[in-house]
Amino acid sequence: MFFCNIDFKIYKKADLFSRIDNETKCIVPTNAQVIVLANNNQRYMNFINSHYATFDGEIPLKAARKQSSVFANSEKLPGSDIVYDFCQYAKDNSLKMFFLGGYEDSNKDAVEIVKEKYGIEIEGYSPPYEKYPFSDNFINICLEKICSFRPDIVFVGFGAPKQEYFIEEQFDKFNALGVKYIIASGGTFEFVSGKIKRAPAWISKIGFESFYRFFKEISFLQLKRILYSFRFFRYIKHKPDWLSADEKKIN
């Protein structure tokens, strides 16, 4: 079902773990910022809509529920929450997990925390920061780390849209390697490691997590992100900005 021109295919946690034809399943937690970015970037939207978007944000979810009864029972499924569901799933099914990206210390700490709590086979790697497009060396090292470990579940935390572009370009390799699930996870490792503190549950429930983080670490960049995110309301009734005027008339 579409909301803000994004095809949300996963509504509940149970839907996370179903797969078709044993192919790699790519999950894209989608918050307000991602919605705006996709509506201004055709490649990015096409990627999301060809895979499995979840709601990552209370305010977009509430708006979607108001728009259509289809979303009435939908759950908020951000990467920083579903990572623990996948950890438990890996434990219950003897699967291996890999954390790719994030800050080096956050990645390392997140791996150790998960290993200690769930007792699963898990490794991680945080490559040196690069702008997109990534260098061949960057890509080759990342793939070498993953291929040598042969994980079943991979979380990629390069930030949007870099992580999605990386997944898109290497998807066939992940599929051939037998990766069952790959999740575009943004800052998940920073939350798991404790580098970024989660907002209290009541703040998350009313959708004010971004404001909580802003007041915890006030910066112009954080304010800019909040203002950018609220542009998602525009796309509840409007077509993507990247469509031509003629295409919008047709659609």
ChimeraX commands (.cxc) that place a marker at each C-alpha (Angstrom):
marker #1 position 0.00,0.00,0.00 radius 0.5
marker #1 position 1.35,3.43,-0.95 radius 0.5
marker #1 position 1.80,6.35,1.41 radius 0.5
marker #1 position 3.65,9.49,0.30 radius 0.5
marker #1 position 4.42,7.57,-2.93 radius 0.5
marker #1 position 6.31,4.90,-0.98 radius 0.5
marker #1 position 5.09,1.30,-1.23 radius 0.5
marker #1 position 5.04,0.05,2.37 radius 0.5
marker #1 position 5.01,-3.74,2.24 radius 0.5
marker #1 position 5.73,-4.63,5.87 radius 0.5
marker #1 position 3.18,-3.69,8.52 radius 0.5
marker #1 position 4.07,-5.93,11.47 radius 0.5
marker #1 position 7.11,-7.64,12.98 radius 0.5
marker #1 position 5.92,-11.03,11.85 radius 0.5
marker #1 position 6.17,-9.84,8.25 radius 0.5
marker #1 position 9.90,-9.18,8.64 radius 0.5
marker #1 position 10.88,-12.82,8.50 radius 0.5
marker #1 position 8.93,-14.14,5.55 radius 0.5
marker #1 position 10.80,-14.67,2.29 radius 0.5
marker #1 position 9.90,-15.61,-1.27 radius 0.5
marker #1 position 11.85,-18.16,-3.32 radius 0.5
marker #1 position 14.74,-18.08,-0.84 radius 0.5
marker #1 position 16.08,-14.83,-2.31 radius 0.5
marker #1 position 17.76,-12.14,-0.25 radius 0.5
marker #1 position 15.12,-9.93,1.36 radius 0.5
marker #1 position 16.07,-6.27,1.68 radius 0.5
marker #1 position 14.29,-4.25,4.37 radius 0.5
marker #1 position 14.33,-0.44,4.34 radius 0.5
marker #1 position 13.10,1.30,7.51 radius 0.5
marker #1 position 11.57,4.51,6.15 radius 0.5
marker #1 position 11.25,7.66,8.24 radius 0.5
marker #1 position 10.09,11.17,7.28 radius 0.5
marker #1 position 13.55,12.18,6.09 radius 0.5
marker #1 position 13.77,9.14,3.82 radius 0.5
marker #1 position 10.30,9.87,2.43 radius 0.5
marker #1 position 11.35,13.40,1.47 radius 0.5
marker #1 position 14.63,12.23,0.00 radius 0.5
marker #1 position 12.91,9.55,-2.09 radius 0.5
marker #1 position 10.38,12.05,-3.43 radius 0.5
marker #1 position 13.29,14.11,-4.70 radius 0.5
marker #1 position 15.38,11.21,-6.01 radius 0.5
marker #1 position 13.93,8.77,-8.53 radius 0.5
marker #1 position 16.67,6.17,-8.16 radius 0.5
marker #1 position 16.26,6.12,-4.40 radius 0.5
marker #1 position 12.47,5.78,-4.56 radius 0.5
marker #1 position 12.69,3.02,-7.16 radius 0.5
marker #1 position 15.05,1.10,-4.89 radius 0.5
marker #1 position 12.78,1.39,-1.85 radius 0.5
marker #1 position 9.67,0.44,-3.81 radius 0.5
marker #1 position 11.33,-2.62,-5.27 radius 0.5
marker #1 position 12.11,-3.93,-1.77 radius 0.5
marker #1 position 10.42,-3.89,1.64 radius 0.5
marker #1 position 9.74,-0.58,3.37 radius 0.5
marker #1 position 8.72,-0.36,7.03 radius 0.5
marker #1 position 7.51,2.67,8.98 radius 0.5
marker #1 position 10.37,4.22,10.96 radius 0.5
marker #1 position 8.71,7.19,12.62 radius 0.5
marker #1 position 5.59,7.72,14.70 radius 0.5
marker #1 position 4.36,10.85,12.92 radius 0.5
marker #1 position 4.41,9.37,9.37 radius 0.5
marker #1 position 2.75,6.24,10.75 radius 0.5
marker #1 position -0.02,8.25,12.40 radius 0.5
marker #1 position -0.54,10.19,9.16 radius 0.5
marker #1 position -0.71,6.94,7.18 radius 0.5
marker #1 position -3.29,5.49,9.59 radius 0.5
marker #1 position -5.39,8.60,9.13 radius 0.5
marker #1 position -5.12,8.32,5.34 radius 0.5
marker #1 position -6.09,4.66,5.01 radius 0.5
marker #1 position -7.54,1.90,7.17 radius 0.5
marker #1 position -5.02,-0.46,5.56 radius 0.5
marker #1 position -2.43,0.98,7.95 radius 0.5
marker #1 position -4.70,0.81,11.00 radius 0.5
marker #1 position -2.76,-2.00,12.67 radius 0.5
marker #1 position 0.67,-1.15,11.31 radius 0.5
marker #1 position 3.59,-1.00,13.71 radius 0.5
marker #1 position 6.57,1.33,13.85 radius 0.5
marker #1 position 9.57,-0.79,12.85 radius 0.5
marker #1 position 12.78,1.29,12.92 radius 0.5
marker #1 position 16.17,-0.29,12.40 radius 0.5
marker #1 position 17.16,0.48,16.00 radius 0.5
marker #1 position 14.28,-1.73,17.20 radius 0.5
marker #1 position 14.14,-4.55,14.68 radius 0.5
marker #1 position 17.87,-5.21,15.09 radius 0.5
marker #1 position 16.99,-6.95,18.37 radius 0.5
marker #1 position 14.25,-8.96,16.68 radius 0.5
marker #1 position 16.77,-10.16,14.14 radius 0.5
marker #1 position 19.27,-10.96,16.89 radius 0.5
marker #1 position 16.66,-13.16,18.58 radius 0.5
marker #1 position 15.73,-14.68,15.23 radius 0.5
marker #1 position 19.40,-15.46,14.58 radius 0.5
marker #1 position 19.69,-17.08,17.99 radius 0.5
marker #1 position 16.56,-19.18,17.53 radius 0.5
marker #1 position 17.62,-20.35,14.07 radius 0.5
marker #1 position 21.43,-20.61,14.50 radius 0.5
marker #1 position 22.09,-17.87,11.97 radius 0.5
marker #1 position 25.10,-15.60,11.60 radius 0.5
marker #1 position 24.90,-11.80,11.60 radius 0.5
marker #1 position 27.16,-9.04,10.27 radius 0.5
marker #1 position 27.21,-5.31,11.09 radius 0.5
marker #1 position 28.64,-3.19,8.25 radius 0.5
marker #1 position 29.24,0.53,8.73 radius 0.5
marker #1 position 28.70,3.02,11.52 radius 0.5
marker #1 position 31.52,4.57,13.52 radius 0.5
marker #1 position 34.37,2.18,14.25 radius 0.5
marker #1 position 33.93,2.25,18.03 radius 0.5
marker #1 position 30.14,1.98,17.78 radius 0.5
marker #1 position 30.37,-0.98,15.40 radius 0.5
marker #1 position 32.82,-2.81,17.64 radius 0.5
marker #1 position 30.84,-2.14,20.82 radius 0.5
marker #1 position 27.53,-3.09,19.16 radius 0.5
marker #1 position 28.99,-6.41,18.01 radius 0.5
marker #1 position 30.29,-7.20,21.51 radius 0.5
marker #1 position 27.00,-6.24,23.18 radius 0.5
marker #1 position 24.96,-8.42,20.82 radius 0.5
marker #1 position 27.40,-11.32,21.13 radius 0.5
marker #1 position 27.24,-11.22,24.92 radius 0.5
marker #1 position 23.46,-10.81,25.12 radius 0.5
marker #1 position 22.38,-13.30,22.45 radius 0.5
marker #1 position 25.33,-15.66,22.14 radius 0.5
marker #1 position 25.17,-15.62,18.34 radius 0.5
marker #1 position 27.91,-15.70,15.73 radius 0.5
marker #1 position 28.41,-12.08,14.74 radius 0.5
marker #1 position 31.15,-9.95,13.24 radius 0.5
marker #1 position 31.35,-6.37,12.05 radius 0.5
marker #1 position 33.39,-3.95,10.01 radius 0.5
marker #1 position 33.40,-0.16,9.84 radius 0.5
marker #1 position 35.24,1.06,6.73 radius 0.5
marker #1 position 36.91,4.49,6.68 radius 0.5
marker #1 position 34.43,7.21,5.73 radius 0.5
marker #1 position 33.94,7.79,2.00 radius 0.5
marker #1 position 31.52,9.88,0.02 radius 0.5
marker #1 position 29.41,8.17,-2.61 radius 0.5
marker #1 position 30.28,6.81,-5.17 radius 0.5
marker #1 position 32.50,4.46,-3.19 radius 0.5
marker #1 position 35.96,3.55,-4.40 radius 0.5
marker #1 position 36.70,0.05,-5.66 radius 0.5
marker #1 position 38.97,-0.47,-2.66 radius 0.5
marker #1 position 36.15,0.46,-0.26 radius 0.5
marker #1 position 33.73,-1.96,-1.93 radius 0.5
marker #1 position 36.22,-4.80,-2.25 radius 0.5
marker #1 position 37.23,-4.70,1.41 radius 0.5
marker #1 position 33.60,-4.64,2.56 radius 0.5
marker #1 position 32.72,-7.59,0.34 radius 0.5
marker #1 position 35.84,-9.49,1.38 radius 0.5
marker #1 position 34.90,-9.16,5.06 radius 0.5
marker #1 position 31.36,-10.33,4.40 radius 0.5
marker #1 position 32.29,-13.16,2.05 radius 0.5
marker #1 position 34.86,-14.59,4.47 radius 0.5
marker #1 position 32.28,-14.67,7.30 radius 0.5
marker #1 position 29.30,-15.74,5.14 radius 0.5
marker #1 position 26.53,-14.22,7.27 radius 0.5
marker #1 position 22.82,-14.93,6.98 radius 0.5
marker #1 position 21.77,-11.45,8.12 radius 0.5
marker #1 position 23.53,-8.19,7.23 radius 0.5
marker #1 position 22.82,-4.73,8.63 radius 0.5
marker #1 position 24.30,-1.90,6.53 radius 0.5
marker #1 position 24.72,1.43,8.30 radius 0.5
marker #1 position 26.23,3.96,5.90 radius 0.5
marker #1 position 23.33,6.41,6.15 radius 0.5
marker #1 position 20.76,7.19,3.47 radius 0.5
marker #1 position 21.01,6.98,0.54 radius 0.5
marker #1 position 24.57,5.61,0.49 radius 0.5
marker #1 position 23.65,2.36,2.23 radius 0.5
marker #1 position 20.79,1.71,-0.20 radius 0.5
marker #1 position 22.99,2.41,-3.21 radius 0.5
marker #1 position 25.61,0.00,-1.86 radius 0.5
marker #1 position 22.96,-2.69,-1.36 radius 0.5
marker #1 position 21.51,-2.05,-4.81 radius 0.5
marker #1 position 24.88,-2.36,-6.54 radius 0.5
marker #1 position 25.97,-5.45,-4.59 radius 0.5
marker #1 position 22.58,-7.14,-4.29 radius 0.5
marker #1 position 23.35,-9.96,-6.70 radius 0.5
marker #1 position 26.52,-10.76,-4.76 radius 0.5
marker #1 position 24.60,-10.89,-1.48 radius 0.5
marker #1 position 22.02,-13.13,-3.09 radius 0.5
marker #1 position 24.65,-15.46,-4.53 radius 0.5
marker #1 position 26.37,-15.60,-1.14 radius 0.5
marker #1 position 23.15,-16.84,0.43 radius 0.5
marker #1 position 22.42,-13.81,2.62 radius 0.5
marker #1 position 18.84,-14.21,3.79 radius 0.5
marker #1 position 18.15,-10.68,5.03 radius 0.5
marker #1 position 19.84,-7.36,4.48 radius 0.5
marker #1 position 18.66,-4.29,6.37 radius 0.5
marker #1 position 19.43,-0.64,5.60 radius 0.5
marker #1 position 20.02,0.38,9.18 radius 0.5
marker #1 position 21.17,4.02,9.35 radius 0.5
marker #1 position 22.46,4.85,12.85 radius 0.5
marker #1 position 21.39,1.55,14.42 radius 0.5
marker #1 position 24.88,0.62,15.64 radius 0.5
marker #1 position 25.18,3.93,17.47 radius 0.5
marker #1 position 21.98,3.11,19.37 radius 0.5
marker #1 position 22.95,-0.52,20.09 radius 0.5
marker #1 position 26.36,0.54,21.37 radius 0.5
marker #1 position 24.87,3.26,23.55 radius 0.5
marker #1 position 26.78,6.01,21.75 radius 0.5
marker #1 position 23.39,7.66,21.09 radius 0.5
marker #1 position 20.82,7.42,23.88 radius 0.5
marker #1 position 17.29,6.42,23.00 radius 0.5
marker #1 position 14.47,8.83,23.76 radius 0.5
marker #1 position 12.14,7.81,26.61 radius 0.5
marker #1 position 9.27,5.59,25.47 radius 0.5
marker #1 position 6.62,8.30,25.96 radius 0.5
marker #1 position 8.56,10.71,23.75 radius 0.5
marker #1 position 8.91,8.07,21.04 radius 0.5
marker #1 position 5.20,7.34,21.29 radius 0.5
marker #1 position 4.24,10.91,20.40 radius 0.5
marker #1 position 6.85,11.09,17.64 radius 0.5
marker #1 position 9.16,13.66,19.24 radius 0.5
marker #1 position 12.39,11.62,19.11 radius 0.5
marker #1 position 14.05,14.10,16.75 radius 0.5
marker #1 position 13.27,17.00,19.10 radius 0.5
marker #1 position 14.60,15.01,22.06 radius 0.5
marker #1 position 17.86,14.40,20.25 radius 0.5
marker #1 position 18.02,18.05,19.17 radius 0.5
marker #1 position 17.78,19.31,22.75 radius 0.5
marker #1 position 20.32,16.71,23.90 radius 0.5
marker #1 position 22.86,17.87,21.30 radius 0.5
marker #1 position 21.72,21.22,19.92 radius 0.5
marker #1 position 23.11,21.93,16.46 radius 0.5
marker #1 position 22.10,23.67,13.27 radius 0.5
marker #1 position 22.46,20.35,11.41 radius 0.5
marker #1 position 19.94,18.64,13.70 radius 0.5
marker #1 position 17.49,21.52,13.28 radius 0.5
marker #1 position 17.94,21.41,9.52 radius 0.5
marker #1 position 17.15,17.67,9.51 radius 0.5
marker #1 position 13.97,18.21,11.53 radius 0.5
marker #1 position 12.71,20.95,9.21 radius 0.5
marker #1 position 13.60,18.85,6.16 radius 0.5
marker #1 position 11.74,15.84,7.56 radius 0.5
marker #1 position 8.50,17.74,8.05 radius 0.5
marker #1 position 8.33,18.30,4.31 radius 0.5
marker #1 position 6.97,14.74,4.08 radius 0.5
marker #1 position 3.45,16.14,4.65 radius 0.5
marker #1 position 3.63,17.63,1.16 radius 0.5
marker #1 position 3.81,14.18,-0.43 radius 0.5
marker #1 position 0.69,12.78,1.21 radius 0.5
marker #1 position -1.28,14.29,-1.67 radius 0.5
marker #1 position 1.42,15.25,-4.18 radius 0.5
marker #1 position 3.43,13.18,-6.64 radius 0.5
marker #1 position 7.24,13.01,-6.43 radius 0.5
marker #1 position 9.11,16.16,-7.34 radius 0.5
marker #1 position 11.22,14.27,-9.87 radius 0.5
marker #1 position 8.19,13.54,-12.07 radius 0.5
marker #1 position 7.82,15.89,-15.00 radius 0.5
marker #1 position 4.77,18.15,-15.19 radius 0.5
marker #1 position 3.31,15.97,-17.98 radius 0.5
marker #1 position 3.86,12.76,-16.00 radius 0.5
marker #1 position 2.12,14.26,-12.98 radius 0.5
marker #1 position -0.91,15.06,-15.13 radius 0.5
marker #1 position -1.00,11.49,-16.46 radius 0.5
marker #1 position -0.56,9.98,-13.01 radius 0.5
marker link #1:1,2 radius 0.2
marker link #1:2,3 radius 0.2
marker link #1:3,4 radius 0.2
marker link #1:4,5 radius 0.2
marker link #1:5,6 radius 0.2
marker link #1:6,7 radius 0.2
marker link #1:7,8 radius 0.2
marker link #1:8,9 radius 0.2
marker link #1:9,10 radius 0.2
marker link #1:10,11 radius 0.2
marker link #1:11,12 radius 0.2
marker link #1:12,13 radius 0.2
marker link #1:13,14 radius 0.2
marker link #1:14,15 radius 0.2
marker link #1:15,16 radius 0.2
marker link #1:16,17 radius 0.2
marker link #1:17,18 radius 0.2
marker link #1:18,19 radius 0.2
marker link #1:19,20 radius 0.2
marker link #1:20,21 radius 0.2
marker link #1:21,22 radius 0.2
marker link #1:22,23 radius 0.2
marker link #1:23,24 radius 0.2
marker link #1:24,25 radius 0.2
marker link #1:25,26 radius 0.2
marker link #1:26,27 radius 0.2
marker link #1:27,28 radius 0.2
marker link #1:28,29 radius 0.2
marker link #1:29,30 radius 0.2
marker link #1:30,31 radius 0.2
marker link #1:31,32 radius 0.2
marker link #1:32,33 radius 0.2
marker link #1:33,34 radius 0.2
marker link #1:34,35 radius 0.2
marker link #1:35,36 radius 0.2
marker link #1:36,37 radius 0.2
marker link #1:37,38 radius 0.2
marker link #1:38,39 radius 0.2
marker link #1:39,40 radius 0.2
marker link #1:40,41 radius 0.2
marker link #1:41,42 radius 0.2
marker link #1:42,43 radius 0.2
marker link #1:43,44 radius 0.2
marker link #1:44,45 radius 0.2
marker link #1:45,46 radius 0.2
marker link #1:46,47 radius 0.2
marker link #1:47,48 radius 0.2
marker link #1:48,49 radius 0.2
marker link #1:49,50 radius 0.2
marker link #1:50,51 radius 0.2
marker link #1:51,52 radius 0.2
marker link #1:52,53 radius 0.2
marker link #1:53,54 radius 0.2
marker link #1:54,55 radius 0.2
marker link #1:55,56 radius 0.2
marker link #1:56,57 radius 0.2
marker link #1:57,58 radius 0.2
marker link #1:58,59 radius 0.2
marker link #1:59,60 radius 0.2
marker link #1:60,61 radius 0.2
marker link #1:61,62 radius 0.2
marker link #1:62,63 radius 0.2
marker link #1:63,64 radius 0.2
marker link #1:64,65 radius 0.2
marker link #1:65,66 radius 0.2
marker link #1:66,67 radius 0.2
marker link #1:67,68 radius 0.2
marker link #1:68,69 radius 0.2
marker link #1:69,70 radius 0.2
marker link #1:70,71 radius 0.2
marker link #1:71,72 radius 0.2
marker link #1:72,73 radius 0.2
marker link #1:73,74 radius 0.2
marker link #1:74,75 radius 0.2
marker link #1:75,76 radius 0.2
marker link #1:76,77 radius 0.2
marker link #1:77,78 radius 0.2
marker link #1:78,79 radius 0.2
marker link #1:79,80 radius 0.2
marker link #1:80,81 radius 0.2
marker link #1:81,82 radius 0.2
marker link #1:82,83 radius 0.2
marker link #1:83,84 radius 0.2
marker link #1:84,85 radius 0.2
marker link #1:85,86 radius 0.2
marker link #1:86,87 radius 0.2
marker link #1:87,88 radius 0.2
marker link #1:88,89 radius 0.2
marker link #1:89,90 radius 0.2
marker link #1:90,91 radius 0.2
marker link #1:91,92 radius 0.2
marker link #1:92,93 radius 0.2
marker link #1:93,94 radius 0.2
marker link #1:94,95 radius 0.2
marker link #1:95,96 radius 0.2
marker link #1:96,97 radius 0.2
marker link #1:97,98 radius 0.2
marker link #1:98,99 radius 0.2
marker link #1:99,100 radius 0.2
marker link #1:100,101 radius 0.2
marker link #1:101,102 radius 0.2
marker link #1:102,103 radius 0.2
marker link #1:103,104 radius 0.2
marker link #1:104,105 radius 0.2
marker link #1:105,106 radius 0.2
marker link #1:106,107 radius 0.2
marker link #1:107,108 radius 0.2
marker link #1:108,109 radius 0.2
marker link #1:109,110 radius 0.2
marker link #1:110,111 radius 0.2
marker link #1:111,112 radius 0.2
marker link #1:112,113 radius 0.2
marker link #1:113,114 radius 0.2
marker link #1:114,115 radius 0.2
marker link #1:115,116 radius 0.2
marker link #1:116,117 radius 0.2
marker link #1:117,118 radius 0.2
marker link #1:118,119 radius 0.2
marker link #1:119,120 radius 0.2
marker link #1:120,121 radius 0.2
marker link #1:121,122 radius 0.2
marker link #1:122,123 radius 0.2
marker link #1:123,124 radius 0.2
marker link #1:124,125 radius 0.2
marker link #1:125,126 radius 0.2
marker link #1:126,127 radius 0.2
marker link #1:127,128 radius 0.2
marker link #1:128,129 radius 0.2
marker link #1:129,130 radius 0.2
marker link #1:130,131 radius 0.2
marker link #1:131,132 radius 0.2
marker link #1:132,133 radius 0.2
marker link #1:133,134 radius 0.2
marker link #1:134,135 radius 0.2
marker link #1:135,136 radius 0.2
marker link #1:136,137 radius 0.2
marker link #1:137,138 radius 0.2
marker link #1:138,139 radius 0.2
marker link #1:139,140 radius 0.2
marker link #1:140,141 radius 0.2
marker link #1:141,142 radius 0.2
marker link #1:142,143 radius 0.2
marker link #1:143,144 radius 0.2
marker link #1:144,145 radius 0.2
marker link #1:145,146 radius 0.2
marker link #1:146,147 radius 0.2
marker link #1:147,148 radius 0.2
marker link #1:148,149 radius 0.2
marker link #1:149,150 radius 0.2
marker link #1:150,151 radius 0.2
marker link #1:151,152 radius 0.2
marker link #1:152,153 radius 0.2
marker link #1:153,154 radius 0.2
marker link #1:154,155 radius 0.2
marker link #1:155,156 radius 0.2
marker link #1:156,157 radius 0.2
marker link #1:157,158 radius 0.2
marker link #1:158,159 radius 0.2
marker link #1:159,160 radius 0.2
marker link #1:160,161 radius 0.2
marker link #1:161,162 radius 0.2
marker link #1:162,163 radius 0.2
marker link #1:163,164 radius 0.2
marker link #1:164,165 radius 0.2
marker link #1:165,166 radius 0.2
marker link #1:166,167 radius 0.2
marker link #1:167,168 radius 0.2
marker link #1:168,169 radius 0.2
marker link #1:169,170 radius 0.2
marker link #1:170,171 radius 0.2
marker link #1:171,172 radius 0.2
marker link #1:172,173 radius 0.2
marker link #1:173,174 radius 0.2
marker link #1:174,175 radius 0.2
marker link #1:175,176 radius 0.2
marker link #1:176,177 radius 0.2
marker link #1:177,178 radius 0.2
marker link #1:178,179 radius 0.2
marker link #1:179,180 radius 0.2
marker link #1:180,181 radius 0.2
marker link #1:181,182 radius 0.2
marker link #1:182,183 radius 0.2
marker link #1:183,184 radius 0.2
marker link #1:184,185 radius 0.2
marker link #1:185,186 radius 0.2
marker link #1:186,187 radius 0.2
marker link #1:187,188 radius 0.2
marker link #1:188,189 radius 0.2
marker link #1:189,190 radius 0.2
marker link #1:190,191 radius 0.2
marker link #1:191,192 radius 0.2
marker link #1:192,193 radius 0.2
marker link #1:193,194 radius 0.2
marker link #1:194,195 radius 0.2
marker link #1:195,196 radius 0.2
marker link #1:196,197 radius 0.2
marker link #1:197,198 radius 0.2
marker link #1:198,199 radius 0.2
marker link #1:199,200 radius 0.2
marker link #1:200,201 radius 0.2
marker link #1:201,202 radius 0.2
marker link #1:202,203 radius 0.2
marker link #1:203,204 radius 0.2
marker link #1:204,205 radius 0.2
marker link #1:205,206 radius 0.2
marker link #1:206,207 radius 0.2
marker link #1:207,208 radius 0.2
marker link #1:208,209 radius 0.2
marker link #1:209,210 radius 0.2
marker link #1:210,211 radius 0.2
marker link #1:211,212 radius 0.2
marker link #1:212,213 radius 0.2
marker link #1:213,214 radius 0.2
marker link #1:214,215 radius 0.2
marker link #1:215,216 radius 0.2
marker link #1:216,217 radius 0.2
marker link #1:217,218 radius 0.2
marker link #1:218,219 radius 0.2
marker link #1:219,220 radius 0.2
marker link #1:220,221 radius 0.2
marker link #1:221,222 radius 0.2
marker link #1:222,223 radius 0.2
marker link #1:223,224 radius 0.2
marker link #1:224,225 radius 0.2
marker link #1:225,226 radius 0.2
marker link #1:226,227 radius 0.2
marker link #1:227,228 radius 0.2
marker link #1:228,229 radius 0.2
marker link #1:229,230 radius 0.2
marker link #1:230,231 radius 0.2
marker link #1:231,232 radius 0.2
marker link #1:232,233 radius 0.2
marker link #1:233,234 radius 0.2
marker link #1:234,235 radius 0.2
marker link #1:235,236 radius 0.2
marker link #1:236,237 radius 0.2
marker link #1:237,238 radius 0.2
marker link #1:238,239 radius 0.2
marker link #1:239,240 radius 0.2
marker link #1:240,241 radius 0.2
marker link #1:241,242 radius 0.2
marker link #1:242,243 radius 0.2
marker link #1:243,244 radius 0.2
marker link #1:244,245 radius 0.2
marker link #1:245,246 radius 0.2
marker link #1:246,247 radius 0.2
marker link #1:247,248 radius 0.2
marker link #1:248,249 radius 0.2
marker link #1:249,250 radius 0.2
marker link #1:250,251 radius 0.2
view
